[in-house]
Structures are given as C-alpha cells and as structure tokens.
C-alpha cells in the first residue's frame, strides 16, 4: 500500500512540474504580447503576395497589430503620445508575418513603411480640356 501511495505522489509531482512549464510559456507569451501592444517592442510586419511569394508591404516600428476580420489594424507609436493607424486588407492571396526585432539599437520611435514599387500597377493620369 505504501508503494502505491508513493507512486501516486510521484505521478502527481510529475504532473505539477509539467503543468508548470505550460503555465510559464503561456505567461511569457502573454507578457510579450502585452509589451508589444504597449509599444515597448520593435516589430517588423510583412505582407506577402502568396501567389508570387513577393513582399507587398513592410512596416517596422513600435507597433500593435490587431486582426479584425479580413483586415489588419496597425497602430504605430511615432513619438511619445503620438500614434498613427493604418489598415491592410487581407484576401485569399495575401498572408502576413510579424517578427519581434527589439534590441536592434534603433530609436524607440523608429517608423518605416516600404511600399515595394514592383508590386504596384502603374497608373497614368491624363486630362482633356
């Protein structure tokens, strides 16, 4: 009987240890997400054309990303207390990735958006008077 009780105690301790690892990773994930949403982590967001594997848009800065249906809402801190909001429409041919790149030694208010011109369709404006 003592062996059965000892075995049960060992199994319980093992389960507690395994559950602790899972809880710690969830806590770290939550804390990282919260820090990023509070504009304390520099991130890179890339929107990619899934048919051609070419990037369409790149945003680098202290930003928060919220997926709202088929759109990405991007809020970027550009200076203390100053923010800009951008929207990206996602469809069946676009995908996105967000990368945390803190520690790169850039300004905490670094802000950069790159539209890659080879992906944009040229438009010619004419007028007739």
N, C-alpha and C positions, 0 to 999 in steps of 0.2 A: 504494500500500500504506500509506503514511503517513497518507493521508486516511481510510482505513478504520479504522486503529488510533485516530486522533484522534476519529473519530465514535463508536467503541465506548467510548472513555474518557469522552466527554461523556455518552453514554447511561447508563453506569454511575454517573457522578456524579449525574445527574438521578434515577436510581432510589434512590440512597442518600439524597438530600435528601427525596424523597417518603416513603421509609420512616421517616426521622427524624421527620417530622410525625406520622405514625401512632403511632409509639412514644411520642412526647411526650404525645399526647392520652390514650393508654391509661395512661401513668404518672400523669397528672393525675387521671384518673378513679379509678384505684386509690387514690391518696393521699387524695382527697376521701372515698371510701367508708370508708377506714381511719380517718380523722379523725372521721367521723360515728359509726362503730361504737365509737370510743373516747370518745364523749360530748363531743367538742370543738366540735361544730357544732349550733346550734339548728335544729330542723326542725319542719315542720308536716305532719302526716299527716291526710288527709281521706278518709273512706269515704263513697261516694256511691251512692244507690239509682239504678241505671241506667234503671229504668222511669219514674221520676218526675223524674229529674235533681236531686233534693234531697239535700243532705248529711245523713248519719245520725250521723256521729261525727267529731269533730275533736280531735286531740291535738297540743299544742305543747310543745316542750321539747327537752332534750338527750337524744335517743332513738336507739335502734338498732332497725331493722326487719328481720325475717327471715321470708321466705315459706316456710311449711312445709306443703306440700300445698295444702289449701283454707283454711288458717289463716294469719293474720299473728301472729307473736310480736313484741310490742313491749316493749322493756326501756327504762325511763326512769331517768335519774340524778336523784334528788331532793335529794341533799346529798352531800358528799364521802364516798364509800364506801357510800352507801345507794341502793338501786335498787328499783324496782317493776316487775313483769312483768304485762302484760295480753295477752289473746288476743282476736282478732277473727276470726269465722268468715266466710269469703267464699263466696258462691254465684254462680249464674249471673246474679243480678240486682244484684250489688254490685261496684263497682270501687273502686280506691283510688289516691291520688296522694300522693307525698312531695315536699315542697319544702324546700330549704335556705334558711333565713331569717336566718343569722348576721349580726351587725353591726347588729342592730336595737336595741341598747343595753339589752337586758333582762338580768336576773340570770342567771348561768351555771347556776343551779339552778331556773330558772323552770319551772313544771309546771302544765299546764292540760288538763283533759279536759272537753269540752262534749257532752252528750247533748242533741240537739235535740228538745224535747218534742212538737212537732207530728208527729214520725215515730213516736212510741211509742204503742202501743194502750193506752188506759186500762183499768185493771183495778179492779174493785170487790171488796173483801173483806167478807164477811158471816160471821156466826157464829150458830148457833142452839143455845140451851141448853135 
